[in-house]
Amino acid sequence: MIDPHRLSGADLAFIGDAYYELKIRHYLLSKGITNLQKLHDYSVKYVSRTAQHFIINKIFDDLNPEEIRIFKRGRNYQYKTKTDDYINASGFEAVIGYLYLQENFERLDSIISKAIMIIEGNNNE
């Protein structure tokens, strides 16, 4: 088992990005969307840095102290791109990666479900 406490914020964001995108792709397929272009177009609405920045701003107050610490760790990594949306998206992904490595799937499902509701509410789908 990988100890998430020993990983950098960027490492946590790396695995979190992959897990989150996989969950979103699974969700879109479960909605019956099978056209590859539509799958791509819809997935971008959920996984883009702009979307993740929007999501974390909506759920930040629901994060527990450990998740906030991990968010800040992911956010504070020395990325080449310094825009708020990119940095906050990386923090969001770090939280997802941390929870994944902790095998806290109940909390992961809760956060990802909230993320989906936030994006779908924002896009009026």
Number of C-alpha atoms within 10 A of each C-alpha: 6 8 9 18 12 9 13 16 26 21 18 29 28 17 18 24 20 15 17 20 17 14 14 23 19 11 15 17 13 10 9 9 14 11 10 9 10 12 16 12 11 15 17 15 18 23 23 15 20 16 19 24 20 19 25 23 13 13 14 13 10 11 14 9 10 11 19 17 14 26 28 19 20 29 24 17 16 11 13 8 9 12 10 13 18 19 24 25 28 30 31 32 33 30 31 31 28 28 21 20 18 14 12 12 13 10 13 19 14 10 19 17 14 15 22 16 14 19 18 13 10 13 9 7 7
